[in-house]
Amino acid sequence: MDPGDEGRRREDKRDLLVPYLREIDRKLSTILNLLSPSSHDPQNDQEKTFTAYYGEVEISGAGLSFVFQAPIPEGTLLHMKVMLPIFPYPAVRMLCEVVSIRQVSGDDSVGWKEALKFLVINDLDRDLLISYVFDKEGRVRLFFKHGQGVDPIVADLKRLL
Protein backbone atom coordinates (compact mmCIF):
# COMPACT_ATOMS: atom_id res chain seq x y z
CA MET A 1 0.00 0.00 0.00
CA ASP A 2 1.25 3.43 -0.93
CA PRO A 3 1.78 5.72 2.11
CA GLY A 4 0.22 8.58 0.11
CA ASP A 5 -3.08 6.66 -0.18
CA GLU A 6 -3.41 6.45 3.60
CA GLY A 7 -2.83 10.19 3.96
CA ARG A 8 -5.45 10.97 1.31
CA ARG A 9 -7.98 8.72 3.02
CA ARG A 10 -7.36 10.49 6.30
CA GLU A 11 -7.92 13.86 4.59
CA ASP A 12 -11.11 12.56 2.95
CA LYS A 13 -12.46 11.43 6.33
CA ARG A 14 -11.55 14.79 7.83
CA ASP A 15 -13.35 16.60 4.98
CA LEU A 16 -16.46 14.51 5.64
CA LEU A 17 -16.31 15.09 9.39
CA VAL A 18 -15.95 18.88 9.36
CA PRO A 19 -19.55 19.69 8.24
CA TYR A 20 -20.97 17.42 10.94
CA LEU A 21 -18.84 19.05 13.63
CA ARG A 22 -19.88 22.52 12.46
CA GLU A 23 -23.55 21.52 12.63
CA ILE A 24 -23.11 20.10 16.14
CA ASP A 25 -21.34 23.31 17.18
CA ARG A 26 -24.20 25.41 15.78
CA LYS A 27 -26.81 23.34 17.63
CA LEU A 28 -24.89 23.50 20.91
CA SER A 29 -24.58 27.27 20.56
CA THR A 30 -28.33 27.52 20.03
CA ILE A 31 -28.99 25.45 23.16
CA LEU A 32 -26.58 27.53 25.24
CA ASN A 33 -28.15 30.78 24.00
CA LEU A 34 -31.59 29.51 24.97
CA LEU A 35 -30.51 28.42 28.44
CA SER A 36 -28.39 31.46 29.25
CA PRO A 37 -30.20 34.33 31.01
CA SER A 38 -27.72 36.80 29.55
CA SER A 39 -24.92 36.80 27.05
CA HIS A 40 -21.95 39.01 26.39
CA ASP A 41 -21.81 41.24 23.33
CA PRO A 42 -18.11 41.37 22.40
CA GLN A 43 -18.57 44.24 19.91
CA ASN A 44 -19.81 46.68 22.55
CA ASP A 45 -18.13 44.95 25.51
CA GLN A 46 -21.47 44.99 27.33
CA GLU A 47 -23.82 42.51 28.82
CA LYS A 48 -26.97 42.14 26.78
CA THR A 49 -29.83 40.61 28.71
CA PHE A 50 -32.96 38.95 27.50
CA THR A 51 -35.82 37.13 29.09
CA ALA A 52 -36.58 33.57 28.12
CA TYR A 53 -40.32 32.91 28.19
CA TYR A 54 -41.53 29.34 28.18
CA GLY A 55 -45.28 29.25 27.98
CA GLU A 56 -48.34 29.36 25.82
CA VAL A 57 -48.13 31.83 22.96
CA GLU A 58 -50.99 32.64 20.59
CA ILE A 59 -49.57 33.11 17.09
CA SER A 60 -51.09 34.53 13.92
CA GLY A 61 -49.70 35.88 10.68
CA ALA A 62 -49.92 39.46 11.99
CA GLY A 63 -48.64 39.09 15.53
CA LEU A 64 -48.67 37.14 18.75
CA SER A 65 -49.85 37.37 22.33
CA PHE A 66 -48.88 35.83 25.64
CA VAL A 67 -49.33 36.29 29.38
CA PHE A 68 -46.26 37.72 31.09
CA GLN A 69 -45.59 38.29 34.79
CA ALA A 70 -44.91 42.04 34.39
CA PRO A 71 -46.58 44.65 32.19
CA ILE A 72 -44.70 45.79 29.10
CA PRO A 73 -45.85 49.32 28.17
CA GLU A 74 -47.75 49.86 24.93
CA GLY A 75 -45.51 51.09 22.12
CA THR A 76 -42.48 49.19 23.41
CA LEU A 77 -40.42 47.59 20.65
CA LEU A 78 -39.22 44.05 21.28
CA HIS A 79 -36.70 42.03 19.32
CA MET A 80 -37.95 38.48 19.71
CA LYS A 81 -36.82 35.01 18.84
CA VAL A 82 -39.53 32.35 18.82
CA MET A 83 -38.56 28.68 18.76
CA LEU A 84 -41.29 26.55 17.20
CA PRO A 85 -41.80 23.11 18.78
CA ILE A 86 -41.27 21.27 15.49
CA PHE A 87 -38.12 19.56 14.31
CA PRO A 88 -35.52 21.01 13.63
CA TYR A 89 -36.80 23.68 16.09
CA PRO A 90 -36.48 26.71 13.82
CA ALA A 91 -35.77 30.09 15.39
CA VAL A 92 -37.99 32.83 13.98
CA ARG A 93 -36.64 36.31 14.66
CA MET A 94 -38.84 39.39 14.51
CA LEU A 95 -39.26 42.96 15.65
CA CYS A 96 -42.59 43.51 17.41
CA GLU A 97 -44.48 46.38 18.97
CA VAL A 98 -46.68 46.02 22.04
CA VAL A 99 -50.13 47.19 20.92
CA SER A 100 -52.24 46.32 23.96
CA ILE A 101 -51.97 45.02 27.50
CA ARG A 102 -54.57 43.93 30.01
CA GLN A 103 -54.35 42.42 33.44
CA VAL A 104 -55.53 38.83 33.79
CA SER A 105 -55.76 36.62 36.84
CA GLY A 106 -55.59 32.89 37.17
CA ASP A 107 -56.04 30.52 40.10
CA ASP A 108 -53.50 32.18 42.37
CA SER A 109 -51.50 34.36 40.03
CA VAL A 110 -51.82 37.66 38.23
CA GLY A 111 -50.27 38.39 34.86
CA TRP A 112 -50.49 40.69 31.90
CA LYS A 113 -51.85 39.66 28.52
CA GLU A 114 -49.52 41.30 26.00
CA ALA A 115 -50.59 41.64 22.35
CA LEU A 116 -47.81 42.33 19.86
CA LYS A 117 -47.84 43.03 16.15
CA PHE A 118 -45.02 42.15 13.81
CA LEU A 119 -43.19 45.19 12.49
CA VAL A 120 -40.32 43.36 10.81
CA ILE A 121 -40.35 39.67 9.96
CA ASN A 122 -38.84 37.71 7.09
CA ASP A 123 -41.49 36.51 4.61
CA LEU A 124 -40.22 32.93 4.84
CA ASP A 125 -40.44 33.06 8.64
CA ARG A 126 -43.98 34.46 8.45
CA ASP A 127 -44.93 31.60 6.09
CA LEU A 128 -43.40 29.12 8.54
CA LEU A 129 -45.47 30.57 11.40
CA ILE A 130 -48.66 30.51 9.34
CA SER A 131 -48.14 26.90 8.24
CA TYR A 132 -47.43 25.91 11.86
CA VAL A 133 -50.68 27.58 13.00
CA PHE A 134 -52.72 25.92 10.22
CA ASP A 135 -51.22 22.52 11.06
CA LYS A 136 -52.07 22.90 14.75
CA GLU A 137 -55.62 24.12 14.03
CA GLY A 138 -56.18 21.29 11.57
CA ARG A 139 -55.13 18.68 14.11
CA VAL A 140 -57.34 20.20 16.80
CA ARG A 141 -60.37 20.37 14.47
CA LEU A 142 -59.86 16.81 13.27
CA PHE A 143 -59.69 15.55 16.82
CA PHE A 144 -62.78 17.37 18.05
CA LYS A 145 -64.85 16.76 14.91
CA HIS A 146 -64.12 13.07 14.41
CA GLY A 147 -62.26 12.01 17.53
CA GLN A 148 -59.45 10.88 15.25
CA GLY A 149 -55.75 11.20 15.69
CA VAL A 150 -53.83 12.08 18.78
CA ASP A 151 -55.36 14.53 21.23
CA PRO A 152 -53.24 17.63 20.45
CA ILE A 153 -53.35 18.88 24.03
CA VAL A 154 -52.17 15.55 25.45
CA ALA A 155 -49.47 15.30 22.77
CA ASP A 156 -48.15 18.76 23.68
CA LEU A 157 -48.11 17.88 27.38
CA LYS A 158 -46.24 14.63 26.73
CA ARG A 159 -43.66 16.50 24.66
CA LEU A 160 -43.11 18.97 27.53
CA LEU A 161 -42.71 16.25 30.18
N, C-alpha and C positions, 0 to 999 in steps of 0.2 A: 504494500500500500504506500502510496506517495504521501510524504508528510504534508505537502501542500493541500491535499484533499481533506485531511482532517481539520486543518485550519479554516478552510472554506466552509466546511460543515458547521464548525463552531460559530462562524460569522453568520451563516444562514439562520441558525437557531436563535442567535442573539437578535437578528433582524425581525424574526417572528415574535420574539418575546417582548420587545420594546413597546409595541402598541397595547398589549395587554397590561403591562405595568403602568403605562400612562393612564389607561382607563381606570384601573384600580386606584391610582393616585387621585384622579379627578373625583371618583365616588367617595373616597375617604375624606377629601377636602369638603365635599358637600355635607357629609355627615357631621364633621367637626363644626362647620359653619352653623348648622342647624342646632347643635347642642350647646354651642358657646353663647353665653349671655351678652358678650361683647367681643369685639375684635379690634385689632390695631390697624390703623390706616398708615402704612409706611410713608406715603407721599406727603401727608400733612403732619406726621409724627404726633398724631392724636388718637385718643380712644374714640371709636365710633360705637355707639350703643344701639341696640335694637331690642325689641320685645318679641319673643317667640310666643305665638298664640296657638294653642292646640285646643280646638273646639269646633262646634258646629258653625259653618259659614254658609249663608245663602248666596248663591252665585247666579248671575244672569249675564247676558251679553253686554249690558250697559253698566253694571256695577256689582257690588256685593254688600252684604250686611252681616253683622255679628254682634254678640253681646260681650262687652268688655267690662272689666272691673272698675275702670275710671272713665269719666267723660272726656271725650276728645272734642274740643270746640269746633263748631261749624266753620267751614272755610279753611280748616287745617289741611295742608297737603301732606300726603303720606306716600313714601316710596315703599312698595310692598312686594314681597315675594311669596307666592302661594304655591305650595307643593300639593299636587293632585294625588289622591290615593290610588293611582293606577300605575302599573309597571310601564316604564322605568322611572316612575315618580318624577315627572317633569316639573321644573321650576318655572312658573310664569311670573315675570316681573312686570310691574305696572306703577304708574303714578296715579294716585287717587285723591279726590277731594271729599272731605266730610260734608255731606249735604243736609243731614238731619241727625238729631240725637233725641232719645227719650228714655226716661228712667223706667226700668222694668224690675219686678221683684219675683223671686222664685220661692221655694219652700222656706229657706232660711237665709237667702242671700239677695243682695240688691246689685243690679248691674245697669249698664247703659247700652241700649240698642243703637248701634252706629250704622248709618247708611252712607255708603260711599259710591261715588260715580267714577268711572274710569276717565281720566284725562288723556293719558298716554298709555297705549298698549299696542304691541305688535299684532298685526292682523292674523298671523298664524297662531299666536297665543290666544287671541280672542276666539278663533275658530276651534281651538283645542278646548277651551272652557265651554263653549256652546255645545260641542259634541259630547263632552262629559255630562253636562246637564241633561241633554236629551236622552242619553243612555240611562242615567239614573231614573229619570221620570218614566221612561219606557218600562224599566224593570219593576218599578213600584206599581204602575198601572196594570201591567200584566199580572202581577201577584194578586192585587186586590180585585181585579175583574174576573180572573179565572182560577185564582188560587194555584197558579202554576209557577214553577221555578222556585228559587230560593227566596225566602223572606228577606228583602233588602235591608231591613233594620237589623235583623239577627245576624246577617252576613257582615254588616259593618261592625257590629259589636264583637263578633268573633275575631275579626281582623285586628281590632284594637287590643284585645286581650292577649 
